[in-house]
Amino acid sequence: MKRIVMGVTGASGMPLAVTLLRALHGSGQVETHLIVSDAARQVLVLESAMQVEQLAAWAHATYAPQDFGAPPASGSWRHDGMVVCPCSMASLAAIANGLGSNLLHRAADVTLKERRPLILVPRETPLNRVHLRNMLAADEAGACIMPPVPGFYSGAADLQGVLDHLAGRIMDQLGLENTLVRRWQGMGAGYEGQVPSN
């Protein structure tokens, strides 16, 4: 089992967070440790009609954002990577500049200093120069910046199909096997080895 830390911040994008956490739980290969910011709790209800307790049911452990004594706050507590999905611009700025103002930011900082994978899924548009500079700073610190951009080649027929594809690509970055992504086989082969129809 891989141990993954998942942070959820107050940006729009809760359906993707729900899809990803459910996929991590259902994979049978992940022990998920969840940190949900105070703002995320509000957006979760607004966008997914879920309470944080329902989201937490798919995690092995859940920590309050003020709990600096929680395991993810320490580099000696070993894990295999962290994803922040969705990642607000405020959390991106805090992570990019090493401001450990809550457990989520501290856990991300620890992930970077221990040279473990950190996937940030920023959800904002359009982007201003401050956002772009913070993304570059986070990338230079070792994070993977992964905006939730649809892969139109996936052939998703609905929003859930798009969310599944995005969740699968995030899992790819964490080195987790999944069947959520329709793998590109080249123009001649189409998807999953199927020849596309004319």
N, C-alpha and C positions, 0 to 999 in steps of 0.2 A: 504493500500500500504506500502510495506517495502522500505526503502531508502538504497540503496547499492552504495558504492563507488567502481569504477573499475579503476585500474591503468594498463596501457599498457606500457611496457618498450621495449628496443631495442633487446631483445633476439629473436631467431627464434621461430616461433609458431603463427604467425599472423592468419592463418586459424582458430585456436582454439579460439583466441580472438574474431574474427568476429562471429564465431558460438555462443560463449557464450553471447556476447552482444546482438545479434539478438534474442537469446532465452530469455534473461532477458526482453527485450523490448516486445516480443510477449507473455510473460506469463500473462500480465495484472495485475501482483501483485507487480511490482517493479518500483520505481523511481530511475533511474540510473544516477549517477554523475561520469563523465568520465575525467580522467587525462591521457594524452598521452605524453610520453617523446619525446624529439627532435629526438633521435635515433630511436624510434619506428615509427615515421612518415616515415623515410627512409625505414625501413624494411617492413612496411605495403605496400608500393608501390611495393617493390621487390617481396614479397611473395603472395600478394593478389591483386595486380594491383588496389588498392584502395587509394584514397586520404583520409586524416583524416576527411575532411568534410563529406564524405560518411559514415564513421564509426560513426561520431558524430550524424548523423541523427537518430540513434537508442538510443540516450541518451537524458535525460531530460535537462541536463546541461553539459557543457564541460569547463574545466579550463586549462589555460596555465601552464606548469610546473614551471614557475617563479612567479606565482601569489600567494604569501604567504598571501594575504588578502582574498583569497577564503574561503568559508565556511568549506571545509574539513580540513583546517589548525587548527581549534579550537575544543577542546573537548566539548565546550558548544553547538556546532552544532551537534545535535543528528542524528545518523544513525544506521542501523542494521547490519553493517558488511562491510568489504572491501575485494576485491580480486585483486591480482596483477597477470595478465595473458597476455603474458608470463612474468616471472620474471627473469631478467638478473642476472648474478652473481655479477655484480657491485651494482645493487639495493638490492639484497639479503644481501650483505656485509653492505651496508648503513643502511638497516632496522635492521639487527641483532645487529648493534653496535650503534644505535640511532643517526645516522648522518643525520640530516634533511637538506640536501643540496639543495633539491627542494621540490615542493609541494607534489609530489607523496611520497617521503620518509617521509616528515612531516606528511602527512595524515596517513600513515602506523604507524608511531610512536604514533600519537594521538589515533589510533584505539587500539593499545596495551595498552596504559596507561589508557584508559577508559574501558578496559576489554571487548572489543567487538570482534567478530570473525574477524580474519585476515587470509585469505587463500593465500598462496604463491605458484605459479605454476612455479617452476624453470625448465628451458629448457636448459640443458647442458649435454653433455656426451663425454668422461668419466668425472668423478668427481675427483678432487684432494682433498688433505686433508684440504686446506683452504675452499673450497666449503662445505665440509662435516662439518667442525667446525662451519661455519657460519649458516648452516642449523640447527645444534644442538642448537646454541645460539638463533636463532630465535624461535625454538620450545620451549626452556626454557623460553623465554620471553612471550610465549602465542600464537604464530602463528601456523597455521596448514600448514605443508609442504606437498604439493600434486603434485608430478611430474606427467606429463601427460603420464602415463603408460597405454597402451591399456588393456581393459578387454576383453581378447579373448573369454571368455564365452558369450559375448554379441551377437556373431554370425553376427557381422557387415560384410556386403558384399563389402563395399568400404570405402575409406578414410572418406567420409562424415559421414558414420555410426559410425566410430571410434570417430570422433570429436563430434558427437551428444552425444554419451555415456559419453565421458569425460566431456562435458559441463553439462550434467545432474548430474554427480557425484559431480561437483563443486557446482551446485545449491543445491544438498542434504546437503552439508556442511554449506550452508548459510540458511538452513531451508526452502527452497523454493520448493513447489510442482512442479513436472514436469513429462512428459511422455517420456522423452528422454532415460531413462534407462530401459533396460530389466531386471526386478527384478528376482534375483535368488530365486527359490522355492525349491531347493534341487535336488539331483540327480534323484529321482524318478519322480518328477513333471516336470522337465525341466524348461523352461522359461515361465513366465506369465501363469503358470498352465498347459502348453501344455506338453504332454508326448513326449520325443524325439524319433525320428524314428531310427530304427536299421541300 
